[in-house]
Amino acid sequence: MSVSKEEAKQLLERLIFDKELPQDWVQDVWGMSPTLGETAAKLLDVFDVLITSCPEAELNDVLQTFEAELLEEEKDID
């Protein structure tokens, strides 16, 4: 499975955040605990930087690691 960087980002977001938007997840965590919310915001920032800076081939390698989970996610969506 070889996908573009944008598709890889979307797949990883679905894997990590389920059906929730990443920014909504941060806000939910922030609502439970501002300290944890700040950490969640930092994690999302790091995620975005890693996606941006990581070569497409390496993102595809990461996706292959989680291929079974991603296929299960897609099955749940259909």
Phi, psi and omega in degrees: 000113178242124183230163178288168180299318180295318177295320179298317179300314180298318179295316179293322176299317179297320180294318184278314189255007184057231184268000183274146174290141182306318181293326176294321177300315179300315180296321177298314179297317180300321179296329179280324182199115179302325179295313178291328177297321177296319177295319178298320179296320177296318178299319179294321177298316179295317177304312181298319179294318179297317179297317181294319187270342183280132177298150182305320181298320180290324175298320177296324176297318178298316179299323179297327178299325183252020186304316182297317179294320180294321178295322178295318177301313181296323179295321179293328181288321181287000000 
